[in-house]
Amino acid sequence: MAKLIDGRAIAEKVYLDLRREIAELKSRGLTPGLAVVLVGDNPASRTYVRSKDKMSRELGLHSRKLELPASIKQSELLARVEELNRDPAIHGILVQSPPPKQIDEAAIVRALDPRKDVDGFHPENVAKLALGDPTGFVPCTPLGIQRLLVESKIEIAGAHVAVIGRSMIVGKPLALLLMQKSKGANATVTVVHSQSRNLEEITRSADIVIAAIGRAGFVKSQHVREGAVIVDVGINRVEDRTSERGYRLVGDVDFDDVAGKAGAITPVPGGVGPMTIAMLMANTVKACRQIL
């Protein structure tokens, strides 16, 4: 049976380090501040925002949660973002995705002060990631995946990593991150997607397979070689009449089918998810240090 990579336990190690950093900043009269903006009433987004706000407060950050109506105009949302850009008590800004249909999400991201873009999606931060500039912000999920692998003593340097999915949230920035000439990187990365030929052949050749496509149970045992490391980024709801909620959460990997073949694997939930929030907190503390 594969070794289970416990994201919750590794996130706690991150928080232990962050508490020390935050205490040191506070001793100098500085409190890192995070503003999370929720537009509308998407249940999943509301849950994510609540988790981020709760963790901010637990760590002792200055936390602001802005809940705005789904009917808000683009100009009104841009004005609120500009207010946060100018607020010296706020070092990190996150506008929860997805916004309502009338909102141009890309325009909102571009309006953020890149020094406060702790989600790492502003074009300036994407460019810094491509250039290997450490002052930029890496999107939280890719950064969390890298930390999971490093803390689990999984060798990344020289490894063949197959990333399934090419989104700007996970696939593309993760590929850029893991191929960098730096500690915790130096991998040979192949990005596969819906149009890739011989997808199974490619993933079977990989030492590390990272699934981020949003398709429940897509990755089966035939996609992976014996002893490979499997990182499951997916969070999918599937019907489950035995559950009180009527559904259960599963990843993009068929865990039961793959776990017997893999060397190590992340669970869903409890794998990548906790690390995403931990890296958001880490990016906020980094932003506070760099804005000084």
C-alpha positions as CSV (number, residue, x, y, z in Angstrom):
1,M,0.0,0.0,0.0
2,A,1.3,3.5,-0.9
3,K,2.6,5.8,1.8
4,L,0.0,8.4,2.6
5,I,1.2,12.1,2.2
6,D,-0.6,13.9,5.0
7,G,-1.3,17.5,3.9
8,R,-2.8,18.5,7.2
9,A,0.3,17.5,9.2
10,I,2.6,19.3,6.8
11,A,0.4,22.4,6.8
12,E,0.7,22.4,10.6
13,K,4.5,22.5,10.3
14,V,4.2,25.5,8.0
15,Y,1.9,27.2,10.5
16,L,4.5,26.6,13.3
17,D,7.1,28.5,11.2
18,L,4.7,31.2,10.3
19,R,3.7,31.8,13.9
20,R,7.4,32.5,14.7
21,E,7.7,34.9,11.7
22,I,4.5,36.7,12.6
23,A,5.6,37.1,16.2
24,E,8.9,38.6,15.1
25,L,7.1,41.0,12.8
26,K,4.7,42.0,15.6
27,S,7.7,42.7,17.9
28,R,8.6,45.3,15.3
29,G,5.1,46.8,15.3
30,L,4.0,45.1,12.1
31,T,1.0,42.8,11.6
32,P,0.6,41.1,8.2
33,G,-2.9,41.9,6.8
34,L,-5.0,39.8,4.4
35,A,-8.2,40.9,2.7
36,V,-10.4,38.2,1.1
37,V,-13.1,39.5,-1.2
38,L,-16.2,37.3,-1.9
39,V,-18.6,38.4,-4.6
40,G,-21.9,36.7,-4.6
41,D,-23.1,33.7,-2.6
42,N,-21.5,30.6,-4.3
43,P,-21.6,28.0,-1.5
44,A,-18.2,26.5,-2.3
45,S,-16.6,30.0,-2.5
46,R,-18.2,31.0,0.8
47,T,-16.7,27.9,2.5
48,Y,-13.2,28.6,1.1
49,V,-13.4,32.2,2.2
50,R,-14.6,31.2,5.7
51,S,-11.6,28.8,6.0
52,K,-9.1,31.5,4.9
53,D,-10.5,34.1,7.2
54,K,-10.5,31.6,10.2
55,M,-6.9,30.6,9.6
56,S,-5.8,34.3,9.3
57,R,-7.3,35.0,12.7
58,E,-5.9,31.9,14.3
59,L,-2.4,32.9,13.2
60,G,-2.9,36.5,14.5
61,L,-3.0,38.2,11.1
62,H,-5.1,41.3,10.5
63,S,-8.0,39.8,8.5
64,R,-10.6,41.6,6.4
65,K,-13.4,39.7,4.8
66,L,-15.4,41.7,2.2
67,E,-18.7,40.1,1.2
68,L,-20.1,41.9,-1.8
69,P,-23.5,41.3,-3.6
70,A,-23.6,39.2,-6.8
71,S,-25.2,42.2,-8.6
72,I,-22.1,44.4,-8.1
73,K,-20.8,46.3,-11.2
74,Q,-17.3,45.9,-12.5
75,S,-16.5,49.5,-11.8
76,E,-17.7,49.1,-8.2
77,L,-15.5,46.0,-7.6
78,L,-12.5,47.8,-9.2
79,A,-13.1,50.7,-6.8
80,R,-13.0,48.3,-3.8
81,V,-9.8,46.7,-5.0
82,E,-8.2,50.1,-5.4
83,E,-9.2,50.9,-1.8
84,L,-7.4,47.7,-0.6
85,N,-4.4,48.5,-2.8
86,R,-4.0,51.8,-1.0
87,D,-4.7,50.5,2.5
88,P,-1.3,50.2,4.4
89,A,-2.8,47.7,6.8
90,I,-3.4,45.2,4.0
91,H,-0.4,43.4,2.5
92,G,-2.3,40.6,0.7
93,I,-5.5,40.7,-1.4
94,L,-7.4,37.7,-2.7
95,V,-10.6,38.0,-4.8
96,Q,-12.3,34.6,-4.6
97,S,-12.9,32.9,-7.9
98,P,-15.2,32.5,-9.8
99,P,-16.9,35.9,-9.8
100,P,-20.4,36.5,-11.2
101,K,-20.8,36.5,-15.0
102,Q,-20.8,40.3,-15.4
103,I,-17.3,40.6,-13.9
104,D,-14.2,40.4,-16.0
105,E,-12.0,38.4,-13.8
106,A,-8.8,39.0,-15.7
107,A,-9.4,42.8,-15.4
108,I,-9.8,42.4,-11.6
109,V,-6.5,40.5,-11.4
110,R,-4.7,43.1,-13.4
111,A,-6.1,45.8,-11.1
112,L,-4.4,44.3,-8.1
113,D,-1.2,45.8,-6.8
114,P,1.2,43.0,-7.8
115,R,3.0,43.4,-4.5
116,K,-0.3,42.4,-2.8
117,D,-1.3,39.7,-5.2
118,V,-0.8,36.7,-2.9
119,D,-2.7,34.4,-5.2
120,G,0.1,34.9,-7.8
121,F,-2.1,35.5,-10.9
122,H,-1.1,39.0,-11.8
123,P,0.9,39.1,-15.1
124,E,3.9,40.6,-13.2
125,N,4.0,37.7,-10.8
126,V,3.5,35.1,-13.6
127,A,6.5,36.7,-15.4
128,K,8.5,36.6,-12.2
129,L,7.8,32.9,-11.9
130,A,8.9,32.3,-15.5
131,L,12.0,34.3,-14.9
132,G,12.8,32.6,-11.5
133,D,12.6,35.9,-9.6
134,P,12.0,35.0,-5.9
135,T,10.3,38.3,-5.2
136,G,7.2,37.2,-7.1
137,F,4.3,35.3,-5.7
138,V,3.7,31.7,-6.8
139,P,0.1,30.5,-7.0
140,C,-0.8,28.8,-3.7
141,T,-1.7,25.4,-4.9
142,P,1.5,24.8,-7.0
143,L,3.6,26.2,-4.1
144,G,1.8,23.9,-1.7
145,I,2.4,20.8,-3.9
146,Q,6.1,21.6,-4.0
147,R,6.2,21.9,-0.2
148,L,4.3,18.6,0.1
149,L,6.9,16.8,-2.0
150,V,9.9,18.5,-0.3
151,E,8.6,17.8,3.3
152,S,7.8,14.2,2.3
153,K,11.5,13.7,1.2
154,I,10.5,13.0,-2.4
155,E,13.3,13.7,-4.8
156,I,12.3,16.3,-7.3
157,A,15.7,17.1,-8.9
158,G,16.1,15.0,-12.0
159,A,12.7,13.4,-11.7
160,H,10.2,13.1,-14.6
161,V,7.0,14.9,-13.5
162,A,3.8,14.5,-15.5
163,V,1.3,17.2,-14.8
164,I,-2.2,16.4,-16.0
165,G,-3.9,19.7,-16.7
166,R,-2.8,23.1,-18.1
167,S,-4.8,25.7,-16.2
168,M,-3.3,28.9,-15.0
169,I,-4.3,28.0,-11.5
170,V,-2.3,24.8,-11.3
171,G,-0.8,23.2,-14.4
172,K,1.1,26.0,-16.1
173,P,2.6,27.6,-12.9
174,L,3.4,24.2,-11.4
175,A,5.4,23.2,-14.5
176,L,7.3,26.5,-14.4
177,L,7.9,26.1,-10.6
178,L,9.2,22.5,-10.8
179,M,11.5,23.1,-13.8
180,Q,13.3,26.0,-12.2
181,K,17.0,25.8,-11.5
182,S,16.6,26.0,-7.7
183,K,16.1,23.9,-4.5
184,G,13.0,21.8,-4.6
185,A,12.9,21.9,-8.4
186,N,15.1,20.9,-11.3
187,A,12.6,18.4,-12.6
188,T,11.9,17.3,-16.1
189,V,8.3,18.3,-16.6
190,T,5.7,17.1,-19.1
191,V,2.3,18.7,-19.2
192,V,-0.5,16.5,-20.6
193,H,-4.1,17.5,-21.3
194,S,-7.2,16.7,-23.2
195,Q,-5.5,16.9,-26.6
196,S,-2.4,14.9,-25.7
197,R,-1.7,11.8,-27.6
198,N,-0.6,8.7,-25.7
199,L,-1.5,10.2,-22.4
200,E,-1.3,6.9,-20.5
201,E,2.1,6.2,-22.0
202,I,3.4,9.5,-20.9
203,T,2.1,9.4,-17.3
204,R,3.3,5.8,-16.9
205,S,6.9,7.0,-17.7
206,A,6.7,9.6,-14.9
207,D,8.3,9.4,-11.4
208,I,5.7,11.8,-10.1
209,V,2.2,12.2,-11.5
210,I,0.1,15.3,-10.5
211,A,-3.5,15.3,-11.5
212,A,-5.3,18.6,-11.8
213,I,-8.1,18.4,-14.4
214,G,-11.4,18.4,-12.3
215,R,-12.6,14.9,-13.5
216,A,-13.5,12.5,-10.7
217,G,-11.4,9.3,-10.6
218,F,-9.8,10.0,-14.0
219,V,-6.4,8.6,-13.1
220,K,-6.4,4.8,-12.9
221,S,-3.7,2.2,-12.2
222,Q,-2.9,2.0,-15.9
223,H,-1.9,5.6,-15.9
224,V,0.9,5.1,-13.3
225,R,4.0,3.0,-13.0
226,E,4.9,0.9,-9.9
227,G,6.2,3.0,-7.1
228,A,5.3,6.4,-8.6
229,V,4.4,9.4,-6.4
230,I,0.8,10.5,-7.0
231,V,-0.4,14.0,-6.1
232,D,-4.2,14.5,-6.5
233,V,-5.3,18.2,-6.8
234,G,-8.9,17.4,-7.7
235,I,-11.9,18.2,-5.5
236,N,-15.1,16.7,-7.0
237,R,-18.5,16.1,-5.5
238,V,-20.0,12.7,-6.3
239,E,-23.4,11.5,-5.3
240,D,-23.4,9.3,-2.1
241,R,-26.8,8.4,-0.7
242,T,-25.1,6.9,2.4
243,S,-23.7,10.3,3.4
244,E,-25.8,12.8,5.4
245,R,-24.9,15.5,2.8
246,G,-25.9,13.3,-0.1
247,Y,-22.4,13.5,-1.6
248,R,-18.8,12.8,-0.9
249,L,-15.6,14.5,-2.0
250,V,-13.2,12.6,-4.3
251,G,-10.1,13.6,-6.3
252,D,-9.1,13.3,-9.9
253,V,-7.4,10.0,-9.0
254,D,-9.2,6.7,-8.4
255,F,-7.6,6.3,-5.0
256,D,-8.5,2.7,-4.3
257,D,-7.3,1.6,-7.8
258,V,-4.1,3.5,-7.7
259,A,-3.0,3.3,-4.0
260,G,-1.9,-0.4,-4.3
261,K,0.5,0.5,-7.1
262,A,1.9,3.9,-6.1
263,G,4.8,4.5,-3.8
264,A,3.2,7.5,-2.2
265,I,-0.1,9.3,-2.7
266,T,-2.1,12.3,-1.4
267,P,-5.7,11.7,-0.1
268,V,-8.7,13.8,-0.9
269,P,-9.6,15.5,1.3
270,G,-6.6,16.1,3.5
271,G,-3.8,16.3,0.9
272,V,-3.3,19.3,-1.3
273,G,-6.2,21.3,0.1
274,P,-4.8,22.2,3.5
275,M,-1.5,23.2,1.8
276,T,-3.2,25.7,-0.5
277,I,-4.5,27.7,2.5
278,A,-1.1,27.4,4.3
279,M,0.7,28.8,1.3
280,L,-1.8,31.7,1.1
281,M,-0.8,32.6,4.7
282,A,2.9,32.2,3.8
283,N,2.5,34.5,0.8
284,T,0.8,37.1,3.0
285,V,3.7,37.1,5.5
286,K,6.1,37.4,2.6
287,A,4.2,40.3,1.2
288,C,4.3,42.1,4.5
289,R,8.1,41.7,4.6
290,Q,8.6,42.9,1.0
291,I,6.3,45.9,1.2
292,L,8.2,47.4,4.1
